[in-house]
Amino acid sequence: MSAVKKAKPSYIYAIIGISLVLFLLGNLGWLMINGRALSRVFKEDIQVDVILHDNTRTENIQKMKMILDNQPFTKKATIITKEEAAKKFFEEGGEDFSELLDFNPLYASISLNLHSAYVNKDSLVKIRAFAMQSNIVRDVAYPNTIVDNINSNFRKIGLILGGISLLLFVVVAILIDNTVRLAMFSNRFLIKTMQMVGATRYFISRPFDKRAILNGLISGVISAIGLWLVISFAESQFPPIKALREPALLFTLIFGMIVLGVLISLLSTHRSVVKYLKMHVDDLY
């Protein structure tokens, strides 16, 4: 009984240690999720302009919009009339050409916002080729350089965060393993005593394994609550962050933190029990 009582503070320290490292890993995971969402927002904000020939009839423009609306790459299609194009040109700082010309030189167009998966060089070339098949389409314009830069920069950021995540995962696994093994150190005499009186390995390890699962579960829940508080605070201070939230990925991250805490705690505890069972009594001192 005294050995069990002495072990309790170690379990508390183990739970706190595991919670902290899982909390750090969870925060990095949240940053990665936000980076992915931010990349999607940037990509879906890019506009592809399907420029139409002059004097294209309104019904033909509507038909073209319907065709584009039904394509898998289209998130949103908006008709921009010649008058709206001129107004936008002036608002963006363009000169008033009405003083020099007695007609509007701009063209009507259909502005497309694409799903993020299609905002890449290869897909945009195919989309342009598809739109150009129509005899009412004069040209298809999109900011090619911006697309390349967005994909390149977010790819680099993803690789950097991925590398940091992998390194942190290894560090987390080692820290949790060492924390659990330190907690089990105070139980080494109890484990050996049970073995010497004839208890089987399964009988000895079972209560420790159960405790390890409970410790890992508690640690995972504590770290998940901590992460949720950080997210809530960040969203309250910076409301635009809330628009990036992806509930499915966030739930997967939190669930993964809990599972990781349970698995590493269980494996480390079981390994420690087996280690002390194999040791000679004199080596325990």
C-alpha positions in Angstrom: 0.0 0.0 0.0 2.8 2.4 0.9 4.4 1.9 -2.6 1.1 2.7 -4.3 0.7 5.9 -2.2 4.2 7.0 -3.1 3.4 6.4 -6.8 0.4 8.8 -6.9 2.4 12.1 -7.0 4.5 10.7 -9.9 1.3 9.9 -11.8 0.2 13.5 -11.3 3.5 14.8 -12.7 3.2 12.3 -15.6 -0.3 13.6 -16.4 0.9 17.2 -16.3 4.0 16.5 -18.4 2.0 14.6 -21.0 -0.6 17.3 -21.1 1.9 20.0 -21.8 3.7 18.3 -24.6 0.4 17.3 -26.2 -0.8 20.9 -25.9 2.3 22.1 -27.7 1.8 19.6 -30.5 -1.9 20.5 -30.7 -1.1 24.2 -31.2 1.3 23.4 -34.0 -1.4 21.2 -35.6 -3.9 24.1 -35.3 -1.5 26.4 -37.0 -1.1 23.9 -39.9 -4.9 23.6 -40.2 -5.2 27.4 -40.3 -2.5 27.6 -42.9 -4.3 25.1 -45.1 -7.6 27.1 -44.7 -5.8 30.4 -45.4 -4.3 28.9 -48.6 -7.8 27.9 -49.6 -9.3 31.3 -48.9 -6.5 33.0 -51.0 -6.9 30.7 -53.9 -10.7 30.9 -54.0 -10.4 34.7 -53.9 -8.5 34.8 -57.2 -10.6 35.7 -60.2 -10.6 34.2 -63.7 -12.2 36.6 -66.2 -13.9 35.1 -69.2 -13.9 38.1 -71.5 -16.7 38.2 -74.0 -17.0 39.6 -77.5 -18.7 43.0 -78.0 -22.4 42.9 -78.8 -22.9 39.4 -77.3 -26.6 39.0 -76.7 -27.7 38.9 -73.0 -29.3 35.4 -73.4 -26.1 34.0 -74.8 -24.2 35.4 -71.8 -26.7 33.8 -69.5 -26.3 30.5 -71.2 -22.5 30.7 -70.9 -22.8 31.5 -67.2 -25.1 28.5 -66.7 -22.5 26.3 -68.5 -19.7 27.6 -66.3 -21.9 27.3 -63.2 -22.3 23.5 -63.9 -18.6 22.9 -64.1 -16.8 21.2 -61.2 -14.1 23.8 -61.0 -16.6 26.7 -60.5 -17.3 27.9 -57.0 -19.0 31.2 -58.1 -19.7 32.8 -61.5 -20.7 36.5 -61.8 -21.6 38.4 -65.0 -19.8 41.8 -65.3 -21.5 44.1 -67.8 -19.6 46.8 -69.8 -21.0 49.5 -67.5 -19.9 47.6 -64.3 -16.5 47.0 -65.8 -16.1 50.7 -66.5 -17.2 51.6 -62.9 -14.7 49.1 -61.5 -12.0 50.5 -63.7 -12.6 54.0 -62.3 -12.8 52.8 -58.7 -9.4 51.1 -59.1 -7.8 54.4 -60.2 -8.2 54.3 -63.9 -8.5 57.4 -66.0 -11.9 58.6 -67.2 -11.8 57.6 -70.9 -15.2 59.1 -71.5 -13.5 62.5 -71.9 -11.5 61.1 -74.9 -13.8 58.5 -76.3 -17.6 58.5 -77.0 -17.8 54.7 -76.4 -16.9 52.2 -73.7 -13.8 50.2 -74.8 -14.1 47.6 -72.0 -15.8 44.2 -72.5 -18.5 42.4 -70.7 -17.1 39.3 -68.9 -18.0 36.4 -66.6 -15.9 36.5 -63.4 -15.1 33.1 -62.0 -14.0 32.1 -58.5 -12.7 28.6 -58.6 -12.5 25.8 -56.0 -9.0 25.9 -54.5 -8.0 22.5 -56.0 -8.3 24.0 -59.5 -6.1 27.1 -58.8 -2.9 25.8 -60.3 -1.2 26.3 -63.6 -2.3 23.0 -65.2 -5.9 23.3 -64.3 -6.1 27.0 -65.3 -4.7 26.1 -68.8 -7.4 23.5 -69.2 -10.2 25.8 -67.9 -9.0 28.5 -70.4 -9.1 25.9 -73.3 -12.6 24.8 -72.2 -14.0 28.4 -72.1 -12.3 29.4 -75.4 -14.4 26.7 -77.3 -17.3 29.1 -77.1 -17.6 31.5 -80.0 -18.7 34.3 -77.7 -15.5 34.2 -75.6 -12.8 36.7 -76.7 -10.2 35.7 -74.1 -9.7 34.2 -70.7 -7.4 36.2 -68.2 -6.1 35.3 -64.8 -3.1 36.4 -62.6 -0.7 33.6 -63.5 2.2 35.0 -61.5 0.1 35.4 -58.4 -1.2 31.8 -58.7 2.4 30.5 -59.1 3.6 32.6 -56.1 0.7 31.5 -53.8 1.2 27.8 -54.7 5.0 28.1 -54.3 4.9 30.0 -51.0 2.3 27.8 -49.3 4.1 24.7 -50.5 7.3 25.9 -48.8 5.4 26.9 -45.6 3.7 23.4 -45.6 7.1 21.7 -45.9 8.6 23.8 -43.1 5.6 23.2 -40.8 5.5 19.5 -41.7 9.2 19.1 -40.8 8.7 21.0 -37.5 5.6 18.8 -36.8 7.6 15.6 -37.4 10.4 16.7 -35.2 8.1 17.8 -32.5 6.2 14.5 -32.7 9.4 12.6 -32.1 10.3 14.9 -29.2 6.8 14.6 -27.8 7.0 10.8 -28.0 10.4 10.8 -26.2 9.3 13.3 -23.5 6.2 11.3 -22.8 8.1 8.1 -22.7 10.7 9.5 -20.2 7.9 11.1 -18.1 6.0 7.8 -17.8 9.2 5.8 -17.2 10.1 8.2 -14.4 6.7 7.7 -12.9 7.1 3.9 -13.1 10.4 4.1 -11.3 8.7 4.5 -7.9 6.8 1.3 -8.6 9.8 -0.9 -9.4 9.9 -2.6 -6.0 6.1 -3.3 -6.0 6.4 -4.9 -9.5 9.3 -7.1 -8.4 7.6 -8.1 -5.2 4.5 -9.2 -7.1 6.6 -11.3 -9.4 8.5 -12.9 -6.5 5.2 -14.1 -4.9 4.2 -15.8 -8.1 2.0 -13.3 -10.0 2.0 -13.7 -13.8 3.2 -10.9 -16.1 -0.3 -10.3 -17.3 -1.6 -10.0 -13.7 1.2 -7.6 -12.8 1.0 -5.4 -15.9 -2.9 -5.2 -16.1 -3.5 -2.6 -13.3 -0.5 -0.5 -14.5 -1.8 -0.6 -18.1 -5.3 0.4 -17.0 -3.8 3.3 -15.1 -1.7 4.3 -18.1 -4.8 4.4 -20.3 -6.6 6.5 -17.7 -3.5 8.9 -17.4 -3.2 9.2 -21.2 -7.0 9.9 -21.5 -6.9 12.5 -18.7 -3.8 14.2 -20.3 -5.4 14.2 -23.7 -8.6 15.8 -22.5 -6.6 18.4 -20.5 -4.5 19.3 -23.5 -7.6 19.4 -25.8 -9.4 21.8 -23.3 -6.3 23.9 -23.3 -6.1 24.0 -27.1 -9.8 24.9 -27.3 -9.3 27.8 -24.8 -6.4 29.1 -26.9 -8.5 28.8 -30.1 -11.5 30.6 -28.5 -9.3 33.4 -27.2 -7.6 33.8 -30.5 -10.9 33.9 -32.4 -12.4 36.5 -29.9 -9.3 38.7 -30.4 -9.1 38.2 -34.1 -12.6 37.5 -35.5 -11.4 36.7 -39.1 -9.6 33.6 -37.7 -13.1 32.1 -37.0 -13.9 32.1 -40.7 -11.0 29.8 -41.3 -12.2 27.2 -38.8 -12.6 23.7 -40.3 -14.6 21.7 -37.7 -13.9 18.3 -39.1 -10.1 18.8 -39.1 -10.2 20.4 -35.7 -12.1 17.5 -34.3 -9.7 15.1 -35.9 -6.8 17.0 -34.3 -8.3 16.9 -30.8 -9.2 13.2 -31.2 -5.7 12.5 -32.4 -4.2 14.3 -29.4 -6.2 12.1 -27.0 -5.4 8.9 -28.8 -1.7 9.8 -29.0 -1.6 10.5 -25.2 -3.3 7.1 -24.5 -1.1 5.1 -26.8 2.3 6.5 -25.8 1.3 6.4 -22.1 0.2 2.7 -22.4 3.2 1.6 -24.5 5.7 3.4 -22.2 4.1 2.0 -19.0 3.9 -1.6 -20.3 7.5 -1.4 -21.5 8.6 -0.2 -18.1 6.8 -3.0 -16.3 8.4 -5.6 -18.6 11.8 -4.0 -18.0 11.5 -4.2 -14.2 10.3 -7.8 -14.4 13.4 -8.8 -16.3 15.8 -7.0 -13.9 17.5 -8.6 -11.0 16.5 -7.5 -7.5 20.0 -6.0 -6.9 19.7 -3.9 -10.0 16.6 -2.1 -8.7 18.6 -0.1 -6.1 
